[in-house]
């Protein structure tokens, strides 16, 4: 498979909300005219992050939400025994920082997976503006609901699925997210590596590599480094829901990282190819 070209509709030269392709996905969705101008005035200066640069750290004071404008960002939380665990991957249009609203302090750490940019939205300004602009508060509630739903889906995936089911679910979820953003649903480049995918799914690196190879050999996907092409979506869906799993290939308990909910701190993320978050 030839290397996929990274084509993004979100990385144009314009920095105004009016010209930003992410606007149809972010909190400014549906705003126009004077309301869009007010929203842009409330927004902070766009921040550009280098790969592996922190946006915020657990324990930092919360005062701002962030909308990913380009690139990809991961979030991590620390378990009671001091280990960091990836809890989410955020792509353009998704909102970061919602975990800090409850206690005015971030519970997670956010780190860029690649060169990325974010739009800061100071929380107090946003709340004041939402009282004035009809529909903005609904967008904020929708972002919160989406965050909670993603956490619940992750817990369900880790608690009920084997290694094949977890990876298939991850690939299909990434496909759906990219499709909704105007990218190809079957051909994309991952921004996260196998180690990061494994940490997110509760699998070790060897298991992730083995399942990727198994999917490739079965004709479900093609993979070249971080570029992925989904060849048989129905078969991946079957793996995701546990059908067609070959018992002889079932992973042994030693290859799956145990998932202990008690160790995770309370958690409140025309077709084109896209550099997603391997």
SULMO-V514459 format. One record per residue. RES is the residue in one small letter. SS is DSSP state (hx for helix, st for strand, lp for the rest). PHI is phi as a letter, one per 40 degrees, with the letter a starting at -180 (none if undefined). PSI is psi in radians with two decimals (999 if undefined). Layout:
BEGIN
res-><RES/RES>
ss-><SS/SS>
phi-><PHI/PHI>
psi-><PSI/PSI>
END
This chain:
BEGIN
res-><x/x/x/x/x/x/x/x/x/x/x/x/x/x/x/x/x/x/x/x/x/x/x/x/x/x/x/x/x/x/x/x/x/x/x/x/x/x/x/x/x/x/x/x/x/x/x/x/x/x/x/x/x/x/x/x/x/x/x/x/x/x/x/x/x/x/x/x/x/x/x/x/x/x/x/x/x/x/x/x/x/x/x/x/x/x/x/x/x/x/x/x/x/x/x/x/x/x/x/x/x/x/x/x/x/x/x/x/x/x/x/x/x/x/x/x/x/x/x/x/x/x/x/x/x/x/x/x/x/x/x/x/x/x/x/x/x/x/x/x/x/x/x/x/x/x/x/x/x/x/x/x/x/x/x/x/x/x/x/x/x/x/x/x/x/x/x/x/x/x/x/x/x/x/x/x/x/x/x/x/x/x/x/x/x/x/x/x/x/x/x/x/x/x/x/x/x/x/x/x/x/x/x/x/x/x/x/x/x/x/x/x/x/x/x/x/x/x/x/x/x/x/x/x/x/x/x/x/x/x/x/x/x/x/x/x/x/x/x/x/x/x/x/x/x/x/x/x/x/x/x/x/x/x/x/x/x/x/x/x/x/x/x/x/x/x/x/x/x/x/x/x/x/x/x/x/x/x>
ss-><lp/lp/lp/lp/lp/lp/lp/lp/lp/lp/lp/lp/lp/lp/lp/lp/lp/lp/lp/lp/hx/hx/hx/hx/lp/lp/lp/lp/lp/lp/lp/lp/hx/hx/hx/hx/hx/hx/hx/hx/hx/hx/st/lp/lp/lp/st/st/st/lp/lp/lp/lp/st/st/st/lp/lp/lp/lp/st/lp/lp/st/st/st/st/st/st/st/lp/st/st/st/st/st/st/st/lp/lp/lp/lp/lp/st/st/st/st/st/st/st/st/lp/lp/lp/st/st/lp/hx/hx/hx/lp/lp/lp/lp/st/lp/lp/lp/st/st/st/st/lp/lp/lp/st/st/st/st/st/st/st/hx/hx/hx/hx/hx/hx/hx/hx/lp/lp/lp/lp/lp/hx/hx/hx/hx/hx/hx/hx/hx/hx/hx/hx/hx/hx/hx/hx/hx/hx/hx/hx/hx/hx/hx/hx/hx/hx/lp/lp/hx/hx/hx/hx/hx/hx/hx/hx/hx/hx/hx/hx/hx/hx/hx/hx/hx/hx/lp/lp/lp/lp/lp/lp/st/st/st/lp/lp/lp/lp/hx/hx/hx/hx/hx/hx/hx/hx/lp/st/lp/hx/hx/hx/hx/hx/hx/hx/hx/hx/hx/hx/hx/hx/lp/lp/lp/st/st/st/st/lp/lp/st/st/st/st/lp/lp/hx/hx/hx/hx/hx/hx/hx/hx/lp/lp/lp/lp/lp/lp/hx/hx/hx/lp/lp/lp/hx/hx/hx/st/lp/lp/lp/lp/hx/hx/hx/lp/lp/lp/lp/lp/lp/lp/lp/lp/lp/lp/st/lp/lp/lp>
phi-><none/c/c/c/c/c/b/b/c/b/b/c/c/c/b/c/c/c/c/c/c/c/d/c/b/c/c/c/d/g/c/a/f/c/c/c/c/c/c/c/c/c/c/c/c/d/b/b/b/c/d/g/c/c/c/a/b/d/g/c/c/c/a/a/c/b/b/c/c/a/g/a/b/b/b/b/b/b/c/c/c/g/c/c/b/c/b/a/b/b/b/d/g/c/b/b/h/c/c/c/c/d/b/f/a/c/c/b/b/b/b/c/c/a/d/b/b/b/b/c/b/d/c/c/c/c/c/c/c/c/c/b/b/c/g/c/c/c/c/c/c/c/c/c/c/c/c/c/c/c/c/c/c/c/d/c/c/c/c/b/b/c/c/c/c/c/c/c/c/c/c/c/c/c/d/c/c/c/c/c/c/g/c/c/c/b/a/a/b/c/c/c/c/c/c/c/c/c/c/c/c/g/b/c/d/c/c/d/c/c/c/d/c/c/c/c/c/c/g/c/a/b/a/b/f/c/c/b/b/c/c/b/c/d/c/c/c/c/c/c/c/g/c/g/c/c/d/c/b/c/c/c/d/c/c/b/c/d/b/b/d/c/c/c/c/d/b/c/none/none/c/a/c/b/c/c/c/none>
psi-><2.25/2.69/2.42/2.46/2.37/1.87/2.09/2.31/0.06/0.14/0.49/2.97/-0.43/2.43/0.04/2.69/-0.58/-0.67/0.06/2.20/-0.37/-0.34/-0.54/-0.12/-0.43/-2.92/-0.31/0.13/2.28/-0.11/2.54/3.05/-2.35/-0.62/-0.70/-0.66/-0.73/-0.73/-0.75/-0.64/-0.51/-0.36/2.52/-3.13/2.34/2.33/2.38/2.27/2.37/2.87/2.38/0.21/2.47/2.40/-0.78/2.87/2.69/2.32/-0.29/2.59/2.38/2.24/0.01/2.42/2.70/2.35/2.19/2.18/-0.68/2.77/-2.64/2.55/2.46/2.66/2.58/2.56/2.72/2.29/2.98/-0.44/0.22/0.10/2.42/2.46/2.35/2.27/-0.09/2.71/2.30/2.26/3.01/2.32/-0.27/2.66/2.28/2.61/-0.02/-0.41/-0.27/-0.10/-0.74/-0.91/0.22/0.59/2.33/2.32/-0.39/2.95/2.38/2.22/2.38/2.41/-0.38/3.07/2.14/2.88/2.61/2.65/1.99/2.40/1.65/2.23/-0.74/-0.73/-0.70/-0.73/-0.71/-0.73/-0.63/-0.42/-0.32/-0.47/2.03/2.28/-0.39/-0.72/-0.63/-0.66/-0.65/-0.78/-0.67/-0.71/-0.71/-0.76/-0.73/-0.71/-0.81/-0.75/-0.71/-0.71/-0.72/-0.70/-0.68/-0.79/-0.72/-0.74/-0.80/-0.54/-0.31/-0.19/2.60/-3.07/-0.78/-0.76/-0.67/-0.82/-0.70/-0.75/-0.72/-0.83/-0.71/-0.66/-0.72/-0.70/-0.79/-0.71/-0.74/-0.66/-0.74/-0.31/0.06/0.15/3.04/2.40/-0.24/-0.11/1.97/2.91/2.23/2.45/-0.37/2.60/3.03/-0.66/-0.75/-0.66/-0.78/-0.74/-0.67/-0.67/-0.01/0.57/2.64/2.93/-0.72/-0.69/-0.76/-0.80/-0.72/-0.72/-0.67/-0.79/-0.71/-0.76/-0.68/-0.83/-0.48/-0.05/0.31/-0.60/2.84/2.51/2.27/1.80/-2.02/-0.01/2.28/2.41/2.15/2.06/-0.52/1.44/-0.73/-0.67/-0.64/-0.68/-0.69/-0.74/-0.69/-0.66/0.12/0.13/2.56/0.26/2.28/2.00/-0.59/-0.36/0.11/2.41/2.53/2.73/-0.51/-0.38/-0.14/2.18/2.16/2.47/2.04/1.87/-0.53/-0.38/-0.26/2.29/2.73/2.35/2.22/999/999/2.24/2.52/2.77/2.59/2.41/1.70/-3.10/999/999>
END
